[in-house]
Amino acid sequence: MTSLRPAGSVNYDNSGRVVLVSGGANGIGRAVCEAWLASGASVVCMDVDDSAANNFSTQIAFVRGDTSVEDDCKNAVAFTVDQFGALDVLVNNAAIQPRSSYVPLHELTAELWDRMIGVNMSGYTFMAKHAVPVMLAQRSGVIVNLASGQAHRTAREVPAYGPIKAANLMQTRQWGVEYARQGIRVVSVSPGCIDTPMVRASLDAQGGEHEIAHRHPVGRIGKPEEIAAAVLWLASAAASFVTATDLEVDGGLGAFGAFADPYPAQ
Ligand SMILES: NC(=O)c1ccc[n+]([C@@H]2O[C@H](COP(=O)([O-])OP(=O)(O)OC[C@H]3O[C@@H](n4cnc5c(N)ncnc54)[C@H](O)[C@@H]3O)[C@@H](O)[C@H]2O)c1
């Protein structure tokens, strides 16, 4: 049995759909933008990083904005509707986890706490708040929030990121319940460790990805495209009965408890 069995393939047709992705210039957000574009959608990326956005497909529209600033979120939604006449999918993805946030609680500064609340939580609320009226008028729409495995379980020295990511799960439930009868679905994705600029610096600082890869039952960390694939499925008609809930896309990491036997060293 050495022959490779076919894995199957998924082909989405998202032509005519309009998607707004926050933090789409790098990492997971970038892969999400590219996957939507490849499936035929009209894509708007909102990001603070216009230099990274400069070198991705000119077919992806870019609007500069900071999600922690409500007016920037309002502007990004208005820009999207202005350009493409609709807003079918909002992907709340922009978030920060600075190295300086990896401290015990008593060393966390109020400035950093406020900044992380501003981007990782308020940013999601502001984007959704301005997207929802457009979706209500359309009587359809999907909001996908990027949460995290750390929204479900934690480690030492994540006193801000963990609790604030957990809030993304409740935003998903709250808005999902609120708008379920009006054609709007709200879902979240909780990634395991994914190879993006956000984690690359800390992986390199800790001597590479071997250790964290080993902790994932599949034996490796994830790729941004694997999260993008989950986002596309959740926002598709195939997931029409899925709302107000979360999907962990983590190579089995979340199921691997502290009492589990470690895998043999490789
Ligand atoms: N990479 C992982 O292992 C991992 C794991 C779990 C969850 N996540 C979540 O996935 C999402 C994407 O993470 P990533 O690893 O791709 O991050 P990243 O740091 O690689 O990219 C984040 C993007 O967001 C942009 N951004 C940051 N602050 C912004 C703001 N205020 N307004 C607009 N844009 C802003 C950045 O410029 C960047 O383009 C985040 O919500 C993160 O919490 C990532």
The ligand as an SDF file (V2000), in Angstrom:
LIG
                    3D

 44 48  0  0  0  0  0  0  0  0999 V2000
   -0.1300   32.6260   13.5890 N   0  0  0  0  0  0  0  0  0  0  0  0
   -0.6630   31.8570   14.5390 C   0  0  0  0  0  0  0  0  0  0  0  0
   -0.0510   30.8560   14.9700 O   0  0  0  0  0  0  0  0  0  0  0  0
   -2.0190   32.1750   15.0970 C   0  0  0  0  0  0  0  0  0  0  0  0
   -2.5610   31.2630   16.0110 C   0  0  0  0  0  0  0  0  0  0  0  0
   -3.8220   31.5010   16.5580 C   0  0  0  0  0  0  0  0  0  0  0  0
   -4.5230   32.6370   16.1620 C   0  0  0  0  0  0  0  0  0  0  0  0
   -3.9750   33.5100   15.2690 N   0  0  0  0  0  0  0  0  0  0  0  0
   -4.7890   34.6770   14.8970 C   0  0  0  0  0  0  0  0  0  0  0  0
   -4.8400   34.8010   13.4820 O   0  0  0  0  0  0  0  0  0  0  0  0
   -4.9070   36.1910   13.1170 C   0  0  0  0  0  0  0  0  0  0  0  0
   -3.7700   36.5180   12.1580 C   0  0  0  0  0  0  0  0  0  0  0  0
   -2.5360   36.2340   12.7920 O   0  0  0  0  0  0  0  0  0  0  0  0
   -1.1580   36.2400   11.9890 P   0  0  0  0  0  0  0  0  0  0  0  0
   -0.2910   35.2520   12.6660 O   0  0  0  0  0  0  0  0  0  0  0  0
   -1.3910   36.1490   10.5290 O   0  0  0  0  0  0  0  0  0  0  0  0
   -0.6340   37.7190   12.3570 O   0  0  0  0  0  0  0  0  0  0  0  0
    0.4810   38.6180   11.6380 P   0  0  0  0  0  0  0  0  0  0  0  0
    1.0850   39.4810   12.7020 O   0  0  0  0  0  0  0  0  0  0  0  0
    1.3970   37.7450   10.8610 O   0  0  0  0  0  0  0  0  0  0  0  0
   -0.3800   39.5210   10.6400 O   0  0  0  0  0  0  0  0  0  0  0  0
   -1.3380   40.4040   11.1950 C   0  0  0  0  0  0  0  0  0  0  0  0
   -1.6980   41.4760   10.2020 C   0  0  0  0  0  0  0  0  0  0  0  0
   -2.5710   42.3980   10.8680 O   0  0  0  0  0  0  0  0  0  0  0  0
   -2.1170   43.7250   10.6260 C   0  0  0  0  0  0  0  0  0  0  0  0
   -2.5160   44.5770   11.7350 N   0  0  0  0  0  0  0  0  0  0  0  0
   -2.0020   44.6030   12.9870 C   0  0  0  0  0  0  0  0  0  0  0  0
   -2.6210   45.5240   13.7240 N   0  0  0  0  0  0  0  0  0  0  0  0
   -3.5570   46.0920   12.9230 C   0  0  0  0  0  0  0  0  0  0  0  0
   -4.5280   47.1020   13.1250 C   0  0  0  0  0  0  0  0  0  0  0  0
   -4.6550   47.7370   14.3040 N   0  0  0  0  0  0  0  0  0  0  0  0
   -5.3470   47.4330   12.0940 N   0  0  0  0  0  0  0  0  0  0  0  0
   -5.2110   46.8160   10.8840 C   0  0  0  0  0  0  0  0  0  0  0  0
   -4.3070   45.8490   10.6470 N   0  0  0  0  0  0  0  0  0  0  0  0
   -3.4930   45.4990   11.6560 C   0  0  0  0  0  0  0  0  0  0  0  0
   -0.6090   43.5900   10.4730 C   0  0  0  0  0  0  0  0  0  0  0  0
   -0.0360   44.7150    9.7870 O   0  0  0  0  0  0  0  0  0  0  0  0
   -0.5080   42.2910    9.6900 C   0  0  0  0  0  0  0  0  0  0  0  0
   -0.6290   42.5320    8.2990 O   0  0  0  0  0  0  0  0  0  0  0  0
   -4.8720   36.9590   14.4370 C   0  0  0  0  0  0  0  0  0  0  0  0
   -6.1880   37.2360   14.8340 O   0  0  0  0  0  0  0  0  0  0  0  0
   -4.2110   35.9840   15.3900 C   0  0  0  0  0  0  0  0  0  0  0  0
   -4.5520   36.2550   16.7260 O   0  0  0  0  0  0  0  0  0  0  0  0
   -2.7410   33.3080   14.7310 C   0  0  0  0  0  0  0  0  0  0  0  0
  1  2  1  0
  2  3  2  0
  2  4  1  0
  4  5  1  0
  4 44  2  0
  5  6  2  0
  6  7  1  0
  7  8  2  0
  8  9  1  0
  8 44  1  0
  9 10  1  0
  9 42  1  0
 10 11  1  0
 11 12  1  0
 11 40  1  0
 12 13  1  0
 13 14  1  0
 14 15  2  0
 14 16  1  0
 14 17  1  0
 17 18  1  0
 18 19  2  0
 18 20  1  0
 18 21  1  0
 21 22  1  0
 22 23  1  0
 23 24  1  0
 23 38  1  0
 24 25  1  0
 25 26  1  0
 25 36  1  0
 26 27  1  0
 26 35  1  0
 27 28  2  0
 28 29  1  0
 29 30  1  0
 29 35  2  0
 30 31  1  0
 30 32  2  0
 32 33  1  0
 33 34  2  0
 34 35  1  0
 36 37  1  0
 36 38  1  0
 38 39  1  0
 40 41  1  0
 40 42  1  0
 42 43  1  0
M  CHG  2   8   1  16  -1
M  END
$$$$
